[in-house]
């Protein structure tokens, strides 16, 4: 069976319902296809203790701001799922759950979306399946010896997921720092392999760091104002954790907890993990970038005095003068390796010739220029820095819906309501 609609939205996390609201405001006929249920990845693909990095007050969506009892708290994964589910119901988004997209291909006109429940013909398609469809496990993981459990940040659930023995956590961005902290608190001996990372305090001068980034304008920096947007979209997420005590988790706090720090994993061969010797330079660069960010906050505070506490600077990160360069996994009793090495979108079903040689989807602020009528939402730094977070979908959806409406108008496409 083939169904005709003006726009197909794929995925039902936070960005597709936001776009659905904008399309409804413009009386543009559309459908939202979701392989599971609304907020499926928040229900199925997160570890048990995960909370948002952003305060609850930043989790508003078009037509539904956060009005809960704890604006400065951090939602758990189930709370995020419930929040997004309630939003989709409130706006009456036309979500079709349990529908798996098999292919998106060009058609004349528009696109043909093939699913396990029939086909859809549409003038435009919005890929809103997010940027974390697949755990981005590096090739060095192929060298892990048999008998050592390999998990990713998508398959890890809790310390009970781990095998007996020591744990090697690979990656020191938000996921790696949080997991190393949790696993060490559970009593495991943890080694953290740290590559490039972004050091950031949970709070500064009495306010949450996201308050500062919002007030100062960091989150409003546009994608077309950034020199190297491809690199910027792949910078690791900041070392932050959402917790009731608003604690800071970084290299220094992990080291104080007994976590052993090593450099980036370069190779695993014959049961030996080999690490970069550049750990000291890596942490020094993260410290320098943090200082520049705090200087920006302080400069803004000088002309916007609001009773802030006095400015401070974080203590420089200290690591061993001669960090470990090689680790015999069996001899050291490593039972589990957790790969907290990021994610990438799943476009395996995209049969439109738009991906680059690395399998990435080039786009201009969410507009896929190589294939008119194709859009993407829900990925890092899509249109602004705030696009990386749930609250960024409001502005992204507003601007992309305007572009999409203009595209449809240029093709002479009228909404179903207008035709009626």
N, C-alpha and C positions, 0 to 999 in steps of 0.2 A: 504494500500500500504506500502511495506517495502523498505526502501532505505538503500543501503550498503555504508558505508564510513569508513575511517580508524579511525578518531577521531571525537567525538561530544563534542563541548564546550557549556556549558549551562550558559546563561546570556550574556549580552552585555553592561556591564558597561565600566570600563577601562581595567580590567585584561584580559577578553576574547579577545578583539581586539589585545592586546599586544601579547598574545599567538598565535593568528591567524597569526600575522606577522612572528613570529618565525617558525611556522609550514610551512608557505608558503616559507620561506627561505630554508627549508629542503625538499621542494616538497612533503610534507605529506598532503594527501587529508583530508579535514575536513569540518565541517559545524558548524555554530554558531546559536544556538536556543535562541530566546528572546521572552518572553511572550508579551511584548509591543513593544517598539522601542529602538534603541540604546540610552543608558543613561536614560532608563525609570524612574528609581528611582529618578534621579536628576530632572526630569521634573514633577514627580507626588508626591513624598514622602518627600519633603523638605519644611520647612517654608519659607515664602516669602523673608525674609531679610537675609537668610543664605548665608554666603560666606565660601570659603575654609579657613582652618586654616593655610595652607601653602602658601608661596608666589608663584606667577605665574611662576617664573623661575624654580620651582621644579615640574612643571606639564608636563614635557616632557615625551614622550612615544617612543618606538623603531622606529627610522626613522623620528621622528617629534618632534623636540625641540620647546619650547615656543619662539616665535619671535615677540610677540605682543609689543605694545607701553608701557606697564606698568609692567615690570618684577617684581617689588617689591610690586605690588598691589595684591589683592585677588579676584579671580573670584566669581561672583554670581552663584547661581544654574543654571539659564538659560545659562550663559556663559560657565559653565562646560559642560552642555549638548551639546551645540553647538560645543565646543572644541572636545569632544569625538565623536560626530557625524561626524565632518569633518575628524577626524583621521580614523574612520572606512571606510569612503568613499575613502580617499587618499590611503589606503593600499588595497582597494577592498576586504575587509573582506567578506566572504560568509555568511552574516547574513540573517537568515530567521525570519523576524519579525512577531509578532502576533501568535506565536506558543507556546503553554503552555505545559510544560513537565508534564506528569501525573505519570510516573514511570521510574526509572532506576533500572534494575534488571540484575543479572548475566545471561549470555547466554553461549553457547558452540559453538564457542569460544567468548570471550569478553563480551559485554554487549548489552542488548536490551533497547533502549530508546523509551518509548511510549509517544506519544503526542496527542493533540486533532486534529492533522493533519497527522496522520500516524505514522509508526514505523521506527526506525533507528537501524541497526545493526552496531556495531563499535568494534574495537579492544581495544580502550581506550576512557575514558570519563574524561573531565576536568570540575569540578564543580566550575564555576566562577561566581556564583550568589551573591557573596559578603557576608559580615558578618552582614548586617543590614536589613535582610528580615522581621524580626518580632520585634516589640517593646517589650523589656524585662520587662513587668510590673510585679512587685513582688506580692506575694500572699496577702500581707496586703491590696492591692487595692480592694480586695473583700469586705472589710468592709466599703467602702465609702457609706454614706447614699444616698438614693434616693433623687433626687432634686439637688444634687451637680454634676456639669459637670466634667467628667474625660476626659482629653486629654492626648495623649502621644506626644513625640517629632516628631512622624510621622504624627499625625493628627492635631496638632496645625499649624496654618498658619500665624496668626498675632494677635495683641491685639483685633481685631474685632471678633476673634474666641471665646473670653471669655464671660462667663456670668457676670452679674452684681455682684459686691461685691469684697471681698478680694480674693487674689490668693495664693495658696500654691504650690510652685514648689519643687518637690522632686528630689534630685540629684544635685550635685555641680561639675560635670565634665564639659567638654566644652559645651555641650548642655544646662545643667541646668544653668550654669553661664550666657551664652548668653541670654537665655530666661528670666531669672530673671532680667537681665539688661534691656532688651527691654520692658518687661511688666512694670517695675518700671518707665522707661522713659515715658511710655504712660499714667502715672498718677494713676496706680493701687497701692494699698497697697499690698506688697508682703512679704511673709514669705518663706525663703529658708531652706529646710531641707538638711543639708550637712553631707554626710558620707565621706568615703575615697575620697580624691581628690589630684590632682597634680597641685601645684601652679607653675606658670611659667610666666616670664615677656614677653611682646611682643617683646621688644628689650633690648639689653644689650651692653653697651660700644659702642654705635653707630651702631650696626648691629642687624638685626632681629635674634631672638633666633634660628630659623631654620638654619640660616647661621652658627651660632656657632655649632649647633649639627652636621651639615654636615662637617664643617672644622675639628672639634675635633675628629670625628669618632663615635659619639654616634649612628648615624643612620646606621652605618655599622656593629654594633654589631650583631653577628649571633645568631640564635635561639639555636644552639648547644653549645654556650658559656655561656648561661644563666642558673643559678642553678635551678630555678623553672620556667620552660617555661610555664606551664599551668597557674600559677598565673600571670606571666608577660603578657600573652596574654589577661588577663582579668583586668589589671590595668586600671582605668578610664583614658579617654583622658584628656590632659592638659587643664587647664582653660585658653583658648585663644580665641580670636575673631579676625576675619579678617575684618578690617575696614579702611576707607580712612584716618582716623587720627592715625592709628596704636596704638590705646590705649590699655592699659592693663586692663583686667577685672578679678578681683579676689575677695576673701572674703572682703578684705579691701575696695575696690572701691564700692562694692555692699552695704556694711554697710554704707559708706559715702553717698550713694544715698538714704538711708532710708529703705533698705531691712532689715527685721528682720531675724536674724540667729538662727536656732535651730539645734539640733543634728539629727542623722539618725532616720527615722521613724521606730519604732519597732512594732507598732500595731495601728489599727483603730477599736475601739469597742464602740458601743452605741453612735456613733457620735462624739467620742473623739479621736483625734490623739495623740498618746504617742510617745515621742522622747527620744533618748539616752541622758544620761548626760555626754557623753564623748566628747562633741564638742571641748573643750579646748585642749584635747590631740590630737584630729584629726588635728586641724589646726597647732599645734606645730610640729607634725610629718611632715606635708606638708612643713612647713618652714625649717626644718632640711634637708629634701631631696633637696629643692631648694638651700640651702647654699652649699651642696656638689656638685651640678651641677655647680654652679657659680665658685666654687673653681677649678673645672676641667677646665672650660673655662679660668680662670686666669692663671693656670699653663701652658696651651698651649700658651697663649698670650705672656708669658715671653720669649719664644724662637721663636716666630713668630710675632715679632712686626710689626704692619702695621698701625701705627697711631691711635690705639684705644684710646678712652677716658679712664679716670681713673676708676679703679674697684670700684664698689659700692655694698652695700648689702641692700636688701629690709627690710623695717621696719617690725619687728615681727607682725604677725596678732593678732589683739586684738578682743576678743569677750566678751560678758557679763560674769561677774563672776558667775552669777546664771541664765543660759539661761532657757527659757521656757521648761518645761518637758511635758506639756499636753495642748492641744488646743481643746476647744469645738467648732467644726466647725460651727454649726448653730448659736451659741451665738456670735461668732466672725464675722459672716457674710461672711464666705468663700463661694464663688459661684463656684469656679473652682479649681481643682487640676490638675496640669500638671506633668505627670510622665516622667522625664528626666533621666530614670534609665537604659539607654543603650539598646543594640540591641542583637539579636542572629540570626544566619543563619536559613533559612527555608529549612529543609531537610525532610519535610513531605512526599515527593514523592520518597525518596531514599529507595528502597527495596533491599538494599545490607546490610548484617549483620555486619556493621562496627561501629555503634554509641555506645558510652559508656552508662552507666546507667543514666547519666544526659542528654543524647541526644546530646552530643558533638561528633565531628568527630576527633578522634585521627589521627595525621599524622606526618610524619617526614619531616619537611620542605616542605610540600605540597605533599609528596608522601604517599599515603595511603597503608601502608605495609600489612594490613590485606586483601587487595583486589588488587592484581597487575593489573596495567592498569588504576587505579582510582587515580585521582589527584584533588587537591583543590587549588584555587587561590583567591586572593582578600580579605583575612582575616588579622586580626591584627598580626603583628610580624610573618608572615609566614616563611620567611627565614632570614630576618634582621629587625631591627627596622624600617627602611624606607619602609618596605612592607606595613605598615599601611596606607601609603599615595599614591596618584596616581603615583608619580614619581618612587615608588619602584617597579612597575610592569615591568619595563625594565629589571632589573637584575633578578627578580624572573622568568620571562618568559624565559629568556635566559637559565638559569640553569635547569628549569623544562622541557623545550623543549629538551634539551640535554639528560636528563634522559629518557624522553618519547621515543625519537628516539632510544636510546639504548635498551629500553624495546621492542619496535617493531622489531628491528633488531634481538634480541635474539629469538623472536618468528617466525622469517622468514617472517615478513610482509614487503612487498615493497610498496612504494607509488604508487598511480595511474599513475603519470607521468613516474615513472620508469618502470611500467608494459607496458605502451604504448610505 
